[in-house]
């Protein structure tokens, strides 16, 4: 039998059926289970563990840190003068509350002037603040612009 896959030709010849676990008959059989069936009476393997629905402790800590950061950011951002926003990058890296006019031109000017040596290539679709990666921009957009106003003042549910 000849099988052609991705520009290569494979000549498959079997002297006896015991020479291989599986005989390839079509390209789709490449993805089939190639294990021999268990012999009757042989012990069976335990099934692989199923993933837990609860987040891992490490993931939970990361999420908790993001929520805590954005609670503080949103509370500070709410105190800005009308039409201004806080630069997320200044607050994260310099620990400074830097207010910027929320016009796209002013935001771009601040980033060019204050963060010229940083690669901030991802913008929030709403306020045009810039971020180092798409994930940070997405978190900002979710916590600052998608959640209801005042969410940061809601009581935090304790998980004991």
N, C-alpha and C positions, 0 to 999 in steps of 0.2 A: 504494500500500500504506500502511496506517496502522499505526503501532506505538505502543503505550502503555507507557511506562516511568516508574515512580515518580511517578505523577500527571500526567505530561506526555504530550501527544499529538504525535507526529512524523509529518508527512505526507511521504512519501518518493516523489518522482517523478523518474525518470531519462528524459531524452530519448534518450540512446544509452548503451550499456553502457560506453563509454570515458569517460563522465563521472565514474566513481568506480572506486576500486580494488576495492571489495567492495560488493555489494548486500546490505543487511540483509534477511534473510527471517524471522528469529525472534530473540527476546531472547538465546538462547544464542549466536547468531553474533556478538554484541557482544564476546565474549571470544575469538573465533577469531583466528588470525593474519591480519592485514589486508594483509600485503605481497604484491606481485605476484610470481608465480613467476619465477625467473631464466630469462632467455632461453638457449636452447641455445648452448653455446660461450662464454658470458660467464664472466668470472672469478668464482669464488665467494668469499664473505667467510670469513675465518677464524672458527672457532667461538669463543665466549667462553671466557676462561681458566677452568679448573676450580679450585675452591678447594683449597688445600693442606690435607692432613690435620694437619700440624704447626701448633701454635699460633703466632701471630705473636710476635715478640720482646717487644712491649709487653705482650701478654696473659701471656706467660711470666713477665715481671718482676712483674706484679701477683700472679699465683698464688704465685710464690716469696716475695713479701713477706707474703702471707697465711699461708703455711705457716710462715715464720720467726716471725711474730708469735704464732701459735697454739702453736708449739713452746715458746716462752718462757712464754706464758700458762699452758699446761697444766703445765709444770714448776713454775712458781710456785704454781699452784692446788693441786698435789699436796702442797705443803708447808704448806697451811693447817691450822689446828686442826680436829679432827674436827667435821663438821657445818657448816663454814664454806666459803664460796666467795669468790673474788676478784671485785670489781666490774670488769667489762670496761671500762666507760666511764671509771672513775677511772684505770685503767692506761693506756688509750689517750690520754686527754686531759691528765691531771694527772701521769702517770708515777708514780703512787702505788699501792702494794699495799694496797688497802683490803679487809679481810676483812669479810664480812657473814654473819650466820647464814642458812642456806639455807632458812629458813621463808619462805613467800610474804609474810607480814605484815612480817617484818623487811626483806626485799628492797624491798618497796614503801615502807616507812618511810625507808630509806636513800635511795632515788631521790627521794622527795618532799623530804627534808631537804637532800641534797647536790647534787641536779641539778634543782632546782625551775624554773630558767629554761631548761632544755633540753627539746626535744620528743622524748621517748623513748616512742614509741607502740607499739613492737613488742616483744613478750616472747618469750623462749625458752620453748618448751613444757615443757621439763624442769625448769629451775631458776628460771624466772620473772625472770631478769635482763632489763632493758629496754634497747632499742636504738633508734637514730635511724631506721633503715630496715629493711625486711624482709630485705634482702640480708645486712646485718651479723648479724641474728638467726639467719639460716640458716647462715652461716659458723660462728658460735659453736656452734650446735646440732650441726653436722656434726663439727667438729674436737674439741669438748669432750665431747660425749655419744655420738656415733655411732661414732667410731673406737675401737679397742681400748685399754684402759688401758695406758699406758706407750709408746704409739706415738711420742711425742716423743723418746724415748731411742734409737730405732732409728737406725742409720747413714744418713746422707744420701747417696744415689747421686749421683755426680758426672757431669755432662753436659758433656763437652768436645768 
